[in-house]
Amino acid sequence: MAVHELVKIKADIGHQLNLLLSSEQQFDDAEIRRLGWEIFYIDDKAIFDEDSTHFEEAMRKLGCDSFFAATTLSILADCSNIKAIKFPSNKYAIEKFQDANEFEMSLNDCLIFSIPINFAILRTGEVLHTLYAGPPIFTACFK
């Protein structure tokens, strides 16, 4: 049973996603501050076990019933033509997304987000960390 679907992101959402990223495929600090969000770092790229439980809880607090993942390169290249993978906001789907055999972007640079955009998680090409950005009610779930 598939837990995901491929979707095209509307141009206005793509533009908002583009604003979150700098040209260096990092969060744009000025935009994060403008939204009143904060950034929380986790010193690992994986979102399993306790981390996936915290992510599910954080999405529930924001009323998100699904999350999306798209490559940062596609967001920066053409924000009006972004393809993303949509997942239900549960622990199983969070962990399934990271199955390297199924999703080529799972270990590459990607942005995980909700629609409307209530949070964003940046997984960079480095295995060193994952960056969680959102309102304090979201990031507090990971601390």
C-alpha positions as protocol buffer text, in pm:
chain_id: "A"
residue {
  index: 1
  type: MET
  ca { x: 0 y: 0 z: 0 }
}
residue {
  index: 2
  type: ALA
  ca { x: 150 y: 333 z: -105 }
}
residue {
  index: 3
  type: VAL
  ca { x: 173 y: 600 z: 162 }
}
residue {
  index: 4
  type: HIS
  ca { x: 266 y: 876 z: -79 }
}
residue {
  index: 5
  type: GLU
  ca { x: 169 y: 1050 z: -400 }
}
residue {
  index: 6
  type: LEU
  ca { x: 351 y: 1274 z: -646 }
}
residue {
  index: 7
  type: VAL
  ca { x: 197 y: 1622 z: -670 }
}
residue {
  index: 8
  type: LYS
  ca { x: 265 y: 1950 z: -850 }
}
residue {
  index: 9
  type: ILE
  ca { x: 301 y: 2244 z: -613 }
}
residue {
  index: 10
  type: LYS
  ca { x: 105 y: 2559 z: -702 }
}
residue {
  index: 11
  type: ALA
  ca { x: 322 y: 2852 z: -811 }
}
residue {
  index: 12
  type: ASP
  ca { x: 226 y: 3075 z: -514 }
}
residue {
  index: 13
  type: ILE
  ca { x: 332 y: 2803 z: -268 }
}
residue {
  index: 14
  type: GLY
  ca { x: 649 y: 2747 z: -473 }
}
residue {
  index: 15
  type: HIS
  ca { x: 729 y: 3116 z: -445 }
}
residue {
  index: 16
  type: GLN
  ca { x: 686 y: 3102 z: -65 }
}
residue {
  index: 17
  type: LEU
  ca { x: 914 y: 2799 z: -49 }
}
residue {
  index: 18
  type: ASN
  ca { x: 1172 y: 2978 z: -263 }
}
residue {
  index: 19
  type: LEU
  ca { x: 1174 y: 3269 z: -18 }
}
residue {
  index: 20
  type: LEU
  ca { x: 1266 y: 3032 z: 265 }
}
residue {
  index: 21
  type: LEU
  ca { x: 1591 y: 2931 z: 93 }
}
residue {
  index: 22
  type: SER
  ca { x: 1906 y: 3121 z: 14 }
}
residue {
  index: 23
  type: SER
  ca { x: 2097 y: 3055 z: -307 }
}
residue {
  index: 24
  type: GLU
  ca { x: 2335 y: 2838 z: -103 }
}
residue {
  index: 25
  type: GLN
  ca { x: 2052 y: 2590 z: -30 }
}
residue {
  index: 26
  type: GLN
  ca { x: 2029 y: 2700 z: 333 }
}
residue {
  index: 27
  type: PHE
  ca { x: 1748 y: 2874 z: 518 }
}
residue {
  index: 28
  type: ASP
  ca { x: 1727 y: 3247 z: 449 }
}
residue {
  index: 29
  type: ASP
  ca { x: 1767 y: 3385 z: 801 }
}
residue {
  index: 30
  type: ALA
  ca { x: 1593 y: 3714 z: 719 }
}
residue {
  index: 31
  type: GLU
  ca { x: 1282 y: 3533 z: 590 }
}
residue {
  index: 32
  type: ILE
  ca { x: 1276 y: 3300 z: 890 }
}
residue {
  index: 33
  type: ARG
  ca { x: 1288 y: 3603 z: 1124 }
}
residue {
  index: 34
  type: ARG
  ca { x: 1020 y: 3784 z: 922 }
}
residue {
  index: 35
  type: LEU
  ca { x: 786 y: 3488 z: 972 }
}
residue {
  index: 36
  type: GLY
  ca { x: 855 y: 3491 z: 1347 }
}
residue {
  index: 37
  type: TRP
  ca { x: 998 y: 3142 z: 1321 }
}
residue {
  index: 38
  type: GLU
  ca { x: 1302 y: 2995 z: 1488 }
}
residue {
  index: 39
  type: ILE
  ca { x: 1547 y: 2730 z: 1371 }
}
residue {
  index: 40
  type: PHE
  ca { x: 1637 y: 2422 z: 1569 }
}
residue {
  index: 41
  type: TYR
  ca { x: 1928 y: 2197 z: 1468 }
}
residue {
  index: 42
  type: ILE
  ca { x: 1950 y: 1823 z: 1517 }
}
residue {
  index: 43
  type: ASP
  ca { x: 2296 y: 1674 z: 1477 }
}
residue {
  index: 44
  type: ASP
  ca { x: 2181 y: 1395 z: 1249 }
}
residue {
  index: 45
  type: LYS
  ca { x: 2015 y: 1364 z: 912 }
}
residue {
  index: 46
  type: ALA
  ca { x: 1783 y: 1079 z: 1007 }
}
residue {
  index: 47
  type: ILE
  ca { x: 1434 y: 1134 z: 1147 }
}
residue {
  index: 48
  type: PHE
  ca { x: 1362 y: 800 z: 1314 }
}
residue {
  index: 49
  type: ASP
  ca { x: 1242 y: 672 z: 1651 }
}
residue {
  index: 50
  type: GLU
  ca { x: 1214 y: 960 z: 1898 }
}
residue {
  index: 51
  type: ASP
  ca { x: 1271 y: 1224 z: 1628 }
}
residue {
  index: 52
  type: SER
  ca { x: 988 y: 1092 z: 1408 }
}
residue {
  index: 53
  type: THR
  ca { x: 758 y: 1080 z: 1712 }
}
residue {
  index: 54
  type: HIS
  ca { x: 843 y: 1445 z: 1785 }
}
residue {
  index: 55
  type: PHE
  ca { x: 784 y: 1540 z: 1420 }
}
residue {
  index: 56
  type: GLU
  ca { x: 442 y: 1370 z: 1421 }
}
residue {
  index: 57
  type: GLU
  ca { x: 351 y: 1555 z: 1744 }
}
residue {
  index: 58
  type: ALA
  ca { x: 472 y: 1889 z: 1603 }
}
residue {
  index: 59
  type: MET
  ca { x: 262 y: 1850 z: 1288 }
}
residue {
  index: 60
  type: ARG
  ca { x: -41 y: 1756 z: 1498 }
}
residue {
  index: 61
  type: LYS
  ca { x: 2 y: 2075 z: 1706 }
}
residue {
  index: 62
  type: LEU
  ca { x: -3 y: 2278 z: 1383 }
}
residue {
  index: 63
  type: GLY
  ca { x: -305 y: 2090 z: 1247 }
}
residue {
  index: 64
  type: CYS
  ca { x: -112 y: 1938 z: 954 }
}
residue {
  index: 65
  type: ASP
  ca { x: -262 y: 1621 z: 808 }
}
residue {
  index: 66
  type: SER
  ca { x: 16 y: 1577 z: 552 }
}
residue {
  index: 67
  type: PHE
  ca { x: 367 y: 1685 z: 468 }
}
residue {
  index: 68
  type: PHE
  ca { x: 553 y: 1728 z: 140 }
}
residue {
  index: 69
  type: ALA
  ca { x: 913 y: 1679 z: 30 }
}
residue {
  index: 70
  type: ALA
  ca { x: 1081 y: 1846 z: -268 }
}
residue {
  index: 71
  type: THR
  ca { x: 1444 y: 1889 z: -367 }
}
residue {
  index: 72
  type: THR
  ca { x: 1594 y: 2225 z: -282 }
}
residue {
  index: 73
  type: LEU
  ca { x: 1740 y: 2244 z: -632 }
}
residue {
  index: 74
  type: SER
  ca { x: 1394 y: 2222 z: -790 }
}
residue {
  index: 75
  type: ILE
  ca { x: 1260 y: 2492 z: -556 }
}
residue {
  index: 76
  type: LEU
  ca { x: 1548 y: 2727 z: -638 }
}
residue {
  index: 77
  type: ALA
  ca { x: 1553 y: 2648 z: -1012 }
}
residue {
  index: 78
  type: ASP
  ca { x: 1187 y: 2711 z: -1100 }
}
residue {
  index: 79
  type: CYS
  ca { x: 948 y: 2775 z: -814 }
}
residue {
  index: 80
  type: SER
  ca { x: 651 y: 2762 z: -1053 }
}
residue {
  index: 81
  type: ASN
  ca { x: 724 y: 2404 z: -1156 }
}
residue {
  index: 82
  type: ILE
  ca { x: 795 y: 2205 z: -839 }
}
residue {
  index: 83
  type: LYS
  ca { x: 711 y: 1838 z: -807 }
}
residue {
  index: 84
  type: ALA
  ca { x: 685 y: 1707 z: -452 }
}
residue {
  index: 85
  type: ILE
  ca { x: 598 y: 1386 z: -277 }
}
residue {
  index: 86
  type: LYS
  ca { x: 302 y: 1408 z: -39 }
}
residue {
  index: 87
  type: PHE
  ca { x: 285 y: 1191 z: 274 }
}
residue {
  index: 88
  type: PRO
  ca { x: 35 y: 1157 z: 559 }
}
residue {
  index: 89
  type: SER
  ca { x: 160 y: 1316 z: 882 }
}
residue {
  index: 90
  type: ASN
  ca { x: 227 y: 1003 z: 1082 }
}
residue {
  index: 91
  type: LYS
  ca { x: 535 y: 831 z: 1221 }
}
residue {
  index: 92
  type: TYR
  ca { x: 518 y: 546 z: 968 }
}
residue {
  index: 93
  type: ALA
  ca { x: 517 y: 784 z: 668 }
}
residue {
  index: 94
  type: ILE
  ca { x: 795 y: 997 z: 819 }
}
residue {
  index: 95
  type: GLU
  ca { x: 1018 y: 693 z: 854 }
}
residue {
  index: 96
  type: LYS
  ca { x: 910 y: 546 z: 517 }
}
residue {
  index: 97
  type: PHE
  ca { x: 1012 y: 870 z: 340 }
}
residue {
  index: 98
  type: GLN
  ca { x: 1369 y: 800 z: 443 }
}
residue {
  index: 99
  type: ASP
  ca { x: 1379 y: 461 z: 272 }
}
residue {
  index: 100
  type: ALA
  ca { x: 1670 y: 524 z: 35 }
}
residue {
  index: 101
  type: ASN
  ca { x: 1559 y: 236 z: -186 }
}
residue {
  index: 102
  type: GLU
  ca { x: 1229 y: 404 z: -264 }
}
residue {
  index: 103
  type: PHE
  ca { x: 1289 y: 779 z: -266 }
}
residue {
  index: 104
  type: GLU
  ca { x: 1596 y: 921 z: -437 }
}
residue {
  index: 105
  type: MET
  ca { x: 1566 y: 1251 z: -253 }
}
residue {
  index: 106
  type: SER
  ca { x: 1557 y: 1098 z: 94 }
}
residue {
  index: 107
  type: LEU
  ca { x: 1928 y: 1143 z: 157 }
}
residue {
  index: 108
  type: ASN
  ca { x: 1985 y: 1438 z: -75 }
}
residue {
  index: 109
  type: ASP
  ca { x: 1913 y: 1807 z: -32 }
}
residue {
  index: 110
  type: CYS
  ca { x: 1541 y: 1840 z: 26 }
}
residue {
  index: 111
  type: LEU
  ca { x: 1288 y: 2059 z: 197 }
}
residue {
  index: 112
  type: ILE
  ca { x: 1004 y: 1906 z: 396 }
}
residue {
  index: 113
  type: PHE
  ca { x: 705 y: 2135 z: 446 }
}
residue {
  index: 114
  type: SER
  ca { x: 331 y: 2164 z: 496 }
}
residue {
  index: 115
  type: ILE
  ca { x: 67 y: 2340 z: 287 }
}
residue {
  index: 116
  type: PRO
  ca { x: -12 y: 2601 z: 399 }
}
residue {
  index: 117
  type: ILE
  ca { x: 351 y: 2652 z: 495 }
}
residue {
  index: 118
  type: ASN
  ca { x: 349 y: 2627 z: 875 }
}
residue {
  index: 119
  type: PHE
  ca { x: 698 y: 2478 z: 907 }
}
residue {
  index: 120
  type: ALA
  ca { x: 996 y: 2367 z: 699 }
}
residue {
  index: 121
  type: ILE
  ca { x: 1264 y: 2108 z: 759 }
}
residue {
  index: 122
  type: LEU
  ca { x: 1585 y: 2134 z: 560 }
}
residue {
  index: 123
  type: ARG
  ca { x: 1793 y: 1825 z: 498 }
}
residue {
  index: 124
  type: THR
  ca { x: 2117 y: 1936 z: 342 }
}
residue {
  index: 125
  type: GLY
  ca { x: 2360 y: 1722 z: 147 }
}
residue {
  index: 126
  type: GLU
  ca { x: 2568 y: 1699 z: 463 }
}
residue {
  index: 127
  type: VAL
  ca { x: 2493 y: 1413 z: 701 }
}
residue {
  index: 128
  type: LEU
  ca { x: 2583 y: 1633 z: 997 }
}
residue {
  index: 129
  type: HIS
  ca { x: 2247 y: 1793 z: 1075 }
}
residue {
  index: 130
  type: THR
  ca { x: 1883 y: 1859 z: 1000 }
}
residue {
  index: 131
  type: LEU
  ca { x: 1737 y: 2208 z: 1040 }
}
residue {
  index: 132
  type: TYR
  ca { x: 1381 y: 2251 z: 1169 }
}
residue {
  index: 133
  type: ALA
  ca { x: 1217 y: 2592 z: 1116 }
}
residue {
  index: 134
  type: GLY
  ca { x: 879 y: 2702 z: 1235 }
}
residue {
  index: 135
  type: PRO
  ca { x: 692 y: 2881 z: 1508 }
}
residue {
  index: 136
  type: PRO
  ca { x: 804 y: 2809 z: 1866 }
}
residue {
  index: 137
  type: ILE
  ca { x: 514 y: 2563 z: 1920 }
}
residue {
  index: 138
  type: PHE
  ca { x: 664 y: 2352 z: 1638 }
}
residue {
  index: 139
  type: THR
  ca { x: 1033 y: 2368 z: 1728 }
}
residue {
  index: 140
  type: ALA
  ca { x: 960 y: 2313 z: 2100 }
}
residue {
  index: 141
  type: CYS
  ca { x: 855 y: 1955 z: 2016 }
}
residue {
  index: 142
  type: PHE
  ca { x: 1215 y: 1873 z: 1921 }
}
residue {
  index: 143
  type: LYS
  ca { x: 1393 y: 2026 z: 2220 }
}
